[in-house]
Amino acid sequence: MNNTEQQLFLQFYNSLAPEVQRDIKHYLFVYDMYLDEQNPKARETLLGEMNMLERKYNLEVTHGNKNTQR
């Protein structure tokens, strides 16, 4: 059986704990807002929210800035 990437992702996603699923939904929602936001202060607040979730799950993300060093 050939699964598409979407089917594979959904299988993976559905196997996660409900708390992790909520955090993924929240992260994607905040990230979408971050991409659309023009106000630097609001972007900083949204980035802080994303960073909090990234730390919770030990993620390393540069948000598109290839020159940023951590």
N, C-alpha and C positions, 0 to 999 in steps of 0.2 A: 504494500500500500504506500503510495507516494503522498506525503503530506506537504502542503504548501508551507511557506515560512509563517504565515498567519496562523495556520492550524497548529504548528509546532509551538509558536509563542503562546497560544491560548491553552494548549495542554500544559505547558510549563506554568503559566500564570495561574491556572485553576488548581495546580498542585500546591501552591503557596498558601501559607496561613492567611486567614482573613485580615489580620493586622498588616501584613506585608502587602496584600492586595490594595488595601486602603492607602498605604503610604505611596505605592506606585501611582495610583490614580491622583493623589494629591500632588505628588512631585510633577507629573505630567501637566496637570492643571496650572500649577505655579510656573512651570517652565514656559508654557504657552503664553501666559500673561507677561512673563519676563521678556519674551521675544517681541511682543507687541508694545511694550511700555516705552515711552519716550522720556519720561521724567527721571533724571538721574537718581534722585532720592528714592523714588518708588522702585527703580531697578535694583538699587542697593538693598532695600528691604526684601525684595523677592529673592535676590541672590543669597541673602542670609538665610532665608527659609530653606532654599535648596541645599545650601551648605550643611544645615543642621541634619537634613535627611541623609546627605552623602556621608557625613561622619557616623551617623547611626548604623549605616550598612557598610562602612569602610570602603566607600567609592572614591575614586580619584577622577574628577571631571574638570576640564578647562573651559567649558562653555564656549567653544569655538575660538578661543584666543590661543593660537599655537605658540605665541611668544612668552606666555606666562609660565614662570617657573615656580614650583611649590617647594 
